[in-house]
Amino acid sequence: MMAILVTCCWATLSKAEYVKFKDPKVPINLRIKDLMNRMTLEEKIGQMVQIDRTVATNEVMKKYLLGSVLSGGGSVPAKQAPVETWVNMVNDFQKGSLSTRLGIPMIYGIDAVHGHNNVYNATIFPHNVGLGATRHVHFACLDPGLVKKIGAATALEVRATGIPYVFAPCIAVCRDPRWGRCFESYSEDPKVVRSMTEVIPGLQGDIPANSRKGVPFLGGQNKVAACAKHYVGDGGTTLGINENNTQISRHGLLSIHMPGYYDSVIKGVATVMVSYSSWNGVKMHSNRGLITDFLKNTLRFRGFVISDWEGIDRMTTPPKANYTWSILTGVSAGIDMIMIPYNYTDFIDGLTFLVKKDFIPMTRINDAVKRILRVKFVMGLFEHPLADLSMKKYLGSQEHRELAREAVRKSLVLLKNGKYANQPLLPLPKKAPKILVAGIHANNIGYQCGGWTIEWQGLSGNSTAGTTILSAIKSTVDPGTEVIYQENPSSDFVKSNKFSYAIVVVGEHPYAETFGDSLNLTIPEPGPSIISSVCGGVKCVVVLISGRPVVIQPYVPKVDALVAAWLPGTEGQGVADVLFGDYGFVGKLPHTWFKTVDQLPMNVGDSHYDPLYPFGFGLTTVPSKAT
């Protein structure tokens, strides 16, 4: 009898130990169903919450059953934190999630918009505006291979720090350069933006040929879940004002701002982030017609929809003025995960109340949680919840830096070359008695990288590892060439030193989001003064560091050559590679370069189109052994 009882107990115990949702051999839909059947309302609502790492702890994750943590711009465990610190932090939060009743792993997300840009020593690639200038190569061979490689490299560097999810790519179509996020947009042309969605299979892996369209995909533990943002119309706001209103017909919205999402969904993008902006006066965070009816039902998107940072708070003016209404409206619109990011208990209490009082049906909660769990299962988080240091070698690797250098070379757009067409200044001779390098951007990694680098708004100075343009010039010219660097030289100094030529590197200061909104788009001083004092006394090439077209018409007659270098990132050697002729200029303008701001908005195809340099413009040079 005892033997029979023991046998029965073991059989019961063995049977109890098998949990279907934990079995990777079981189809994902069945795993989701099994797990959903076990979850309480508290556990489901917890999955819909994303909080910033500054308010997250192991205990918080366990107590509140939270589904996700993020690093906002500049939110890091320590200044210049090494890989080990990042991995240990993420794992500590994860262990809190794994210790809950059901052990559902959390997903950690971070803004990696031009490389792993929050992390010290990571490779910082050119911002999207620069990558949009490389497209001529892609159109020629119908393969945007460069951005795909950049996506793959970014995935490896993000995974090196234990993070499996990135809030990228931004597939905004910037229709007005006064917008402070225009540098995050590949182009004013939706066709260019569509081609650049090839970064998604770079980040996530190539979706198998016969996969169901719209289902999220991840190709392995060396890839990261991506996020197409900001849905939809963020680049079309009036006067380019950030988070403002995009006034456009439905046809215009679908033909200009939506096409990038068609491609993203087809390529298996895991998540979509909603825009702060409005469409014809309706906040996107409240737009059920576009989130649920169009994205989820018409496009058949099966990943999860996430809000932007405090996105539902900002549905009212002032933010959080009627938080219960904001929760009700945002969740009912179809947002699945809410980027809180701080006051998570207010959200949990508010959503719980709305569900229990039948203002929000359980079907809506279940839809959100199914989508979140689908992404987590697809990512393999249940099988591989914890990170290790095995990928540490990828952070800032030489291979990735060489890729970034290639991207810089291909992104440079030559706008002017010589006072006369038959007397080009570029490529510059490497061998010269004495040359001048001037400008506040010539020896400044932070200025090269722009916003969203180490800090949300970017930094000045050598904020991370990389090669300044000045260092690149010095390493490229002949050993016998004397390089004199003066940030802001006087005209007398320039004229009295008998320089063979000068390289002037000036442009915008770093900014991000609303802080970058500009109604005048002027180059800040001392940039214009440096151009005047240097180019008035010696042959000069101006290298312009900016996140968008800016006012340059007054300076064009003064300069011998003009290069739009955008925000090239850490690998300044790519600039010198092309200036001195080791490679030719090949970049083409991804945005129309206006004459005056009074013309804005002005995009290719407009009836009043009268640019200084048209969309697609870019002079070329032939590689040479410059001497």
Secondary structure, DSSP 8 states (H G I E B T S, - for coil): -HHHHHHHHHHHHHHHH--GGG-TTS-HHHHHHHHHHH--HHHHHHHTEEEEGGG--HHHHHHHT--EEEE-TT--SSTT--HHHHHHHHHHHHHHHHTSSS----EEEE--SSBSTTSTT--B---HHHHHTTHHHHHHHT--HHHHHHHHHHHHHHHHTT--EE---B--B---TTSTTGGG-SBSSHHHHHHHTTHHHHHH----TT--TT------TT--B-EEEEETTGGG-GGG-TT-EE---HHHIIIIISHHHHHHHHTT-SEEEE-SSEETTEEGGG-HIIIIIIIIIIS---SEEE--TTTTGGGSSSTTTTHHHHHHHHHHHT--BEE--S-HHHHHHHHHHHHHTTSS-HHHHHHHHHHHHHHHHHTTTTT--S--STTGGGTT-HHHHHHHHHHHHHH-EEEEE-SSTTS---S--S--SEEEEESTTTT-HHHHH-SSSSSTT--SSS-SS-B-HHHHHHHHS-TT-EEEEESS--HHHHHHTT-S-EEEEEE-----GGGG--SS----TTHHHHHHHHHTTS-EEEEEE-SS----TTTGGG-SEEEEEE---SBTHHHHHHHTTSS------SS-B-SSGGG-S--TT-TT---SB-TT--B--------
